[in-house]
Amino acid sequence: MRDLSLFQKALKEQLGQEYEAYEEAMKQPAVHGLKVNTLKVTAEKLKEILPGMEEAVPWGYDGYYLDPSQHVGSDPYAYAGLFYQQEPSAMLPGAVLPVKANERVLDLCAAPGGKSITIACKLNHTGLLWANDISVSRAQTMLRNLERCGADHAVVSAEKPEKLADALPEYFDAVLVDGPCSGEGMFRKEPALKKDWEEKGPAYYAPLQREILSQAVKMVKPGGCLEYSTCTFSSLEDEENVQWLLHTYPAFHLMPLEQYPGFVDTGHGMKLYPHRIKGEGHFTVLLQKEGEKSENPVLPAVTFTKNGITYAGHGTVRTYGTKTVCNVYENSTDGLRILRNGLLLGETEKGRFTPSQAMAMAGCTCSSVHLDHDDIRIMKYLKGETINLKDQIVRDGWCLIHVGMWPLGFGMVKKGVCKNKLQRSWIIH
């Protein structure tokens, strides 16, 4: 077991006279935040309808501080995917990464998906987001978060970085590595991380981070960029890894980062400390690969219609066994552990097509019912119950249930009664 006093000693050397201010900040409660999902709603509109949104996080790219007394995670708007709860400093990597329409972007260590949601918002239903996490269970959670937010131009995988690097050489305009780390910057928010630090510490994580980075660089196209971030203060994991990368891969050079009040520019990246900013500890650096960046082909437009439900997007509709999917990555994925390539449209069993929850959340058109936020039928629907719609004008057949203007999922209507078709794993228990 490592002695936690080693962390304190290293941080004292790093902060000097500021260490006492850091210690005082650690006695304060952690702050909370949320990221607005601009694929579905503007920040201005969300502030009108959701309680608890405070001032904007300066670096947060549609991120806002959140009143912790407001338990918005159980609000119907959360189930509609209008926002994603995220610690304010954790918003930095997704905000920093320069992403333009129709680019290909890899989030290599992506779970649980907050950074990927920011990237999806920047791409705005264009290009390709590839979200990967080596853990299958974490990648499954991430897939659900992306589906809830309506991200339809995404590939979700659970693969080792070296396998992705072999399959996708110089493929991406931007690669984000928010690497596994010793977690020093999160000790206030997640005290349990101290135990992991005592068992492993920076000396364990620094070589692991270099292994991941050595694969990530292979996937950056000429002219593309690589962002490396951690939630640790350790120079061994942060600046020394950046220096190693620049020395080992001379095709990369540092890019400037916007300086916000309280940020510390170390010369090899930007550090966030909880006594200097309103958030937890973080580090990030942006690098660019030399060369001229090539343009990507635009995915073909596609319209899929079944049972009165229409999805209009981009990609290629294909059927795999019982599943119908709108693929957004056209090359072979053989040998890769892919959870989803694009948008799952639905499944056909015994000749009957059932539309997917993912398509409901992605903005398809269908016979629809719009219920007020406080209508008791909203929570009944989210709990998987049958609801009465006899006061609504709705035809028999598949129906999309909305809270306000935002979809929650499908139902099957017959004579004004809606049988719940919310995907089982999405039901509130």
Phi and psi in degrees as a GROMACS rama.xvg file:
@    title "Ramachandran Plot"
@    xaxis  label "Phi"
@    yaxis  label "Psi"
@TYPE xy
-84.0228  150.463  ARG-2
-86.8624  124.007  ASP-3
-63.2194  -18.6753  LEU-4
-64.7652  -22.7463  SER-5
-63.9087  -38.371  LEU-6
-62.8742  -46.8334  PHE-7
-62.0564  -41.2359  GLN-8
-63.4587  -45.3109  LYS-9
-63.6941  -39.2081  ALA-10
-71.6274  -34.7361  LEU-11
-60.5497  -41.8603  LYS-12
-65.5551  -36.1233  GLU-13
-72.7643  -40.003  GLN-14
-95.0271  -22.9109  LEU-15
60.5792  -126.686  GLY-16
-67.4541  -13.3433  GLN-17
-82.1672  -5.67672  GLU-18
-61.3788  -38.6318  TYR-19
-63.0903  -38.9756  GLU-20
-63.5157  -37.8324  ALA-21
-62.3299  -47.4433  TYR-22
-58.8135  -39.9571  GLU-23
-66.7147  -39.9128  GLU-24
-63.5948  -33.3636  ALA-25
-68.2968  -15.8833  MET-26
-85.2072  -11.9681  LYS-27
-86.7072  154.33  GLN-28
-66.9353  148.591  PRO-29
-65.7833  149.165  ALA-30
-91.5223  160.668  VAL-31
-121.434  157.988  HIS-32
-155.499  169.807  GLY-33
-142.751  150.489  LEU-34
-104.5  122.444  LYS-35
-70.0483  131.992  VAL-36
-87.5629  93.5677  ASN-37
-73.579  -2.76425  THR-38
-68.0579  -20.2498  LEU-39
-122.29  -28.9649  LYS-40
-153.407  151.548  VAL-41
-84.5195  158.241  THR-42
-61.496  -38.9739  ALA-43
-61.8977  -43.2594  GLU-44
-67.2435  -41.8008  LYS-45
-64.1782  -37.1897  LEU-46
-63.231  -30.6666  LYS-47
-67.9088  -36.0286  GLU-48
-107.927  -13.527  ILE-49
-115.672  124.552  LEU-50
-74.5419  151.087  PRO-51
97.6341  -8.7989  GLY-52
-73.3789  126.377  MET-53
-107.375  -143.918  GLU-54
-72.5382  159.403  GLU-55
-68.8289  143.959  ALA-56
-73.196  121.766  VAL-57
-53.591  -38.4312  PRO-58
-102.355  10.9882  TRP-59
-87.7337  -4.36294  GLY-60
48.2196  73.9885  TYR-61
65.963  30.2687  ASP-62
-100.371  146.568  GLY-63
-135.851  147.262  TYR-64
-70.9884  149.685  TYR-65
-127.39  131.834  LEU-66
-63.1114  115.833  ASP-67
-65.7156  -15.046  PRO-68
-76.8918  -14.3794  SER-69
-92.3605  113.651  GLN-70
-90.0749  74.1789  HIS-71
-75.2989  -12.4266  VAL-72
-63.3383  -22.0445  GLY-73
-102.074  8.86876  SER-74
-77.0604  142.755  ASP-75
-53.7436  -30.1997  PRO-76
-66.2856  -26.7742  TYR-77
-68.0625  -40.9558  ALA-78
-70.4649  -22.2091  TYR-79
-82.9034  -5.19597  ALA-80
78.132  27.7713  GLY-81
-77.4241  -16.7602  LEU-82
-155.925  167.655  PHE-83
-134.438  123.318  TYR-84
-72.6176  128.775  GLN-85
-151.741  136.707  GLN-86
-62.8145  135.441  GLU-87
-54.8167  -43.3525  PRO-88
-66.9607  -29.9046  SER-89
-68.9585  -12.0908  ALA-90
-74.4152  -17.751  MET-91
-59.7149  -49.635  LEU-92
-58.7366  -46.1545  PRO-93
-65.3422  -34.2939  GLY-94
-70.6708  -38.7145  ALA-95
-70.6445  -37.3487  VAL-96
-60.6646  120.581  LEU-97
-76.6715  113.935  PRO-98
-128.848  131.043  VAL-99
-117.798  163.546  LYS-100
-55.2369  141.478  ALA-101
69.508  14.6038  ASN-102
-87.0984  162.763  GLU-103
-104.179  124.016  ARG-104
-129.241  132.792  VAL-105
-110.578  124.118  LEU-106
-103.622  100.538  ASP-107
-76.7481  -34.8916  LEU-108
-121.67  71.135  CYS-109
-91.7262  -26.4833  ALA-110
-62.9137  145.518  ALA-111
-86.3343  -0.405962  PRO-112
122.907  -0.989369  GLY-113
-60.3463  -43.7188  GLY-114
-65.7073  -40.1361  LYS-115
-64.8142  -35.3802  SER-116
-64.574  -41.0511  ILE-117
-61.3339  -43.81  THR-118
-62.3807  -42.6943  ILE-119
-60.8896  -38.5161  ALA-120
-63.9925  -39.8624  CYS-121
-67.0667  -39.4125  LYS-122
-71.789  -31.8728  LEU-123
53.3217  59.2872  ASN-124
64.9133  28.8598  HIS-125
-128.593  171.202  THR-126
59.601  -144.298  GLY-127
-148.487  125.563  LEU-128
-102.992  124.304  LEU-129
-111.964  110.733  TRP-130
-107.725  121.047  ALA-131
-127.17  144.635  ASN-132
-147.031  137.531  ASP-133
-65.3445  -24.894  ILE-134
-85.4862  124.912  SER-135
-63.3677  -43.9436  VAL-136
-64.4418  -40.671  SER-137
-69.1472  -36.8039  ARG-138
-66.2405  -35.0274  ALA-139
-65.1741  -41.3201  GLN-140
-61.839  -41.841  THR-141
-63.2443  -41.9825  MET-142
-58.2961  -44.2014  LEU-143
-63.9335  -41.6365  ARG-144
-62.4759  -40.949  ASN-145
-68.2389  -39.7958  LEU-146
-63.6501  -42.6695  GLU-147
-59.9489  -36.0466  ARG-148
-83.4789  -2.2894  CYS-149
79.5664  24.4725  GLY-150
-80.52  103.935  ALA-151
-101.156  -6.90661  ASP-152
-104.524  49.0886  HIS-153
-128.994  142.234  ALA-154
-108.28  132.462  VAL-155
-117.583  125.117  VAL-156
-131.804  162.053  SER-157
-129.436  78.3417  ALA-158
-134.055  157.522  GLU-159
-71.6696  143.531  LYS-160
-55.8363  -37.0533  PRO-161
-66.7145  -31.5377  GLU-162
-71.6445  -38.1428  LYS-163
-65.4884  -40.6392  LEU-164
-62.3462  -38.1011  ALA-165
-66.3574  -35.7443  ASP-166
-85.606  -23.504  ALA-167
-130.688  53.5016  LEU-168
-66.4913  132.447  PRO-169
46.17  45.617  GLU-170
-99.5319  -26.9376  TYR-171
-106.06  142.279  PHE-172
-72.5218  -29.768  ASP-173
-148.623  139.389  ALA-174
-128.138  129.706  VAL-175
-111.312  125.678  LEU-176
-117.611  95.1888  VAL-177
-94.7802  84.8457  ASP-178
-76.3788  157.891  GLY-179
-60.5416  138.876  PRO-180
-149.617  179.212  CYS-181
-74.6334  -10.9283  SER-182
74.4336  19.8024  GLY-183
-58.0991  -33.6842  GLU-184
-73.0652  -9.55103  GLY-185
-109.904  11.9612  MET-186
-61.374  -32.2385  PHE-187
-71.1301  -45.5797  ARG-188
-75.141  -37.7385  LYS-189
-131.79  80.468  GLU-190
-56.3844  -25.0425  PRO-191
-62.3806  -19.352  ALA-192
-67.841  -18.8506  LEU-193
-62.1354  -36.1181  LYS-194
-65.3351  -41.6667  LYS-195
-62.7057  -39.2234  ASP-196
-61.7293  -41.6909  TRP-197
-65.4476  -32.5129  GLU-198
-82.1044  -30.6037  GLU-199
-124.753  -69.2756  LYS-200
80.5485  176.435  GLY-201
-56.9066  -35.4109  PRO-202
-64.3601  -25.2084  ALA-203
-78.3956  -42.8002  TYR-204
-80.9493  -33.0724  TYR-205
-56.2054  -47.8261  ALA-206
-64.606  -35.8003  PRO-207
-63.4328  -41.4964  LEU-208
-62.7729  -38.9065  GLN-209
-66.4358  -37.6483  ARG-210
-60.4184  -44.3339  GLU-211
-66.2245  -44.9372  ILE-212
-62.9088  -35.9023  LEU-213
-65.1177  -24.4589  SER-214
-87.7636  -36.9597  GLN-215
-60.7159  -40.4558  ALA-216
-61.0662  -29.5852  VAL-217
-67.2923  -22.8548  LYS-218
-96.2453  -2.75763  MET-219
-85.1468  125.894  VAL-220
-75.0921  158.705  LYS-221
-53.5897  133.66  PRO-222
84.4904  -7.74717  GLY-223
-82.1613  177.953  GLY-224
-127.234  157.113  CYS-225
-128.25  126.656  LEU-226
-110.777  132.294  GLU-227
-119.006  127.889  TYR-228
-140.63  155.037  SER-229
-142.726  170.341  THR-230
-115.01  45.4168  CYS-231
-130.324  158.456  THR-232
-94.926  -8.82601  PHE-233
-62.1518  122.076  SER-234
-64.1547  -29.9761  SER-235
-61.6566  -39.3665  LEU-236
-86.0433  -25.8812  GLU-237
-99.4282  -91.3273  ASP-238
-60.4778  -39.2541  GLU-239
-67.4623  -33.598  GLU-240
-68.9151  -35.7849  ASN-241
-66.8316  -43.4721  VAL-242
-61.2664  -41.3794  GLN-243
-60.9968  -43.3821  TRP-244
-64.1805  -45.1513  LEU-245
-63.4055  -35.2696  LEU-246
-73.8508  -41.0046  HIS-247
-77.7701  -32.2316  THR-248
-125.172  80.1962  TYR-249
-65.9697  -9.66283  PRO-250
-70.6614  -11.7761  ALA-251
-102.252  143.956  PHE-252
-136.823  158.303  HIS-253
-68.4507  143.747  LEU-254
-112  148.995  MET-255
-70.2294  147.935  PRO-256
-118.257  146.158  LEU-257
-66.8091  135.291  GLU-258
-98.0403  116.332  GLN-259
-101.075  155.849  TYR-260
-53.124  128.955  PRO-261
96.5442  -18.1868  GLY-262
-69.2696  149.169  PHE-263
-117.103  115.637  VAL-264
-86.6771  113.499  ASP-265
-89.7364  -2.75982  THR-266
93.4654  -21.852  GLY-267
-132.402  34.4528  HIS-268
140.537  175.315  GLY-269
-113.989  129.874  MET-270
-110.814  140.526  LYS-271
-115.187  128.92  LEU-272
-118.904  141.862  TYR-273
-66.1577  -16.9348  PRO-274
-87.8705  -8.5804  HIS-275
-107.015  -24.9231  ARG-276
-133.248  169.19  ILE-277
-91.298  82.1052  LYS-278
169.036  -174.65  GLY-279
-90.6667  -174.192  GLU-280
-81.2805  142.979  GLY-281
-158.118  163.389  HIS-282
-143.907  141.451  PHE-283
-152.293  153.117  THR-284
-146.099  147.861  VAL-285
-122.055  131.364  LEU-286
-128.131  151.208  LEU-287
-121.899  143.265  GLN-288
-92.2122  136.135  LYS-289
-64.1565  154.086  GLU-290
122.997  173.832  GLY-291
-99.0451  126.204  GLU-292
-80.9224  131.145  LYS-293
-86.1976  154.948  SER-294
-82.4028  152.454  GLU-295
-99.1262  144.628  ASN-296
-64.2014  146.846  PRO-297
-83.0078  134.917  VAL-298
-64.4534  142.793  LEU-299
-67.5935  144.887  PRO-300
-68.8477  146.472  ALA-301
-143.748  143.859  VAL-302
-127.03  125.231  THR-303
-117.838  126.69  PHE-304
-129.961  131.446  THR-305
-155.21  131.192  LYS-306
55.4216  36.8506  ASN-307
79.1568  8.40281  GLY-308
-112.678  131.183  ILE-309
-125.353  130.188  THR-310
-115.488  127.065  TYR-311
-116.276  118.881  ALA-312
-155.633  -143.142  GLY-313
-136.862  145.653  HIS-314
133.747  -157.634  GLY-315
-133.085  123.726  THR-316
-79.7652  125.65  VAL-317
-137.07  155.659  ARG-318
-114.153  131.534  THR-319
-124.246  100.348  TYR-320
63.8124  -119.208  GLY-321
-88.2139  -12.8625  THR-322
-94.5249  139.031  LYS-323
-112.172  126.624  THR-324
-131.864  142.951  VAL-325
-95.9523  98.462  CYS-326
-72.1435  142.85  ASN-327
-117.068  -8.87211  VAL-328
-115.746  120.386  TYR-329
-93.2849  -18.4386  GLU-330
-80.2972  171.837  ASN-331
-65.5058  138.585  SER-332
-111.719  15.564  THR-333
-56.9751  133.282  ASP-334
87.7812  -7.97487  GLY-335
-104.183  144.532  LEU-336
-87.468  90.7665  ARG-337
-100.487  123.203  ILE-338
-83.7054  -35.423  LEU-339
-157.922  133.992  ARG-340
-113.016  92.2677  ASN-341
91.8859  -144.394  GLY-342
-109.04  123.921  LEU-343
-72.0846  119.894  LEU-344
-88.0818  -34.8197  LEU-345
165.196  -176.527  GLY-346
-131.421  145.495  GLU-347
-116.539  120.316  THR-348
-132.586  130.445  GLU-349
53.8371  39.1747  LYS-350
78.349  2.9268  GLY-351
-111.438  124.515  ARG-352
-90.5318  129.1  PHE-353
-115.184  117.887  THR-354
-67.0241  151.21  PRO-355
-86.3827  158.122  SER-356
-62.9265  -35.8006  GLN-357
-60.9249  -41.3984  ALA-358
-68.1369  -36.3865  MET-359
-58.0331  -41.9297  ALA-360
-79.8992  -16.1848  MET-361
-87.4155  -1.84256  ALA-362
96.8357  39.362  GLY-363
-77.4566  166.356  CYS-364
-107.362  143.035  THR-365
-168.029  163.557  CYS-366
-52.8344  129.696  SER-367
-133.463  154.404  SER-368
-127.102  132.767  VAL-369
-114.269  111  HIS-370
-105.3  147.396  LEU-371
-66.0041  153.903  ASP-372
-53.001  -39.1587  HIS-373
-94.4712  4.2381  ASP-374
-64.1398  127.028  ASP-375
-62.0802  -19.7057  ILE-376
-69.3905  -23.2649  ARG-377
-61.7705  -51.9486  ILE-378
-67.9876  -33.654  MET-379
-62.0161  -43.4982  LYS-380
-62.5005  -45.9324  TYR-381
-64.9233  -20.9127  LEU-382
-90.4888  4.64223  LYS-383
87.3507  14.2056  GLY-384
-89.5742  158.191  GLU-385
-72.6111  140.246  THR-386
-125.404  151.383  ILE-387
-92.3287  124.567  ASN-388
-119.958  26.0265  LEU-389
-68.4191  -15.0465  LYS-390
-87.9276  -1.48354  ASP-391
-106.406  154.617  GLN-392
-92.1397  102.73  ILE-393
-150.137  135.594  VAL-394
-85.2115  161.308  ARG-395
-65.4296  149.842  ASP-396
117.301  -163.747  GLY-397
-64.1635  139.834  TRP-398
-140.61  141.672  CYS-399
-101.779  119.585  LEU-400
-88.8062  128.848  ILE-401
-118.261  149.518  HIS-402
-101.083  111.45  VAL-403
64.284  -121.726  GLY-404
-102.315  7.76866  MET-405
-113.444  128.093  TRP-406
-70.0214  146.593  PRO-407
-113.355  -30.3655  LEU-408
159.208  -177.531  GLY-409
-96.0487  157.349  PHE-410
-141.503  166.398  GLY-411
-117.591  116.978  MET-412
-97.6584  136.177  VAL-413
-144.269  116.988  LYS-414
52.2312  43.4004  LYS-415
83.3357  -0.09062  GLY-416
-108.924  129.607  VAL-417
-105.632  112.084  CYS-418
-77.4504  130.548  LYS-419
-70.1038  127.911  ASN-420
-119.72  20.6222  LYS-421
-63.2867  132.371  LEU-422
-54.6968  134.604  GLN-423
-54.4863  -41.6009  ARG-424
-70.499  -10.691  SER-425
-96.4365  -6.66089  TRP-426
-73.1179  137.821  ILE-427
-76.0437  129.913  ILE-428
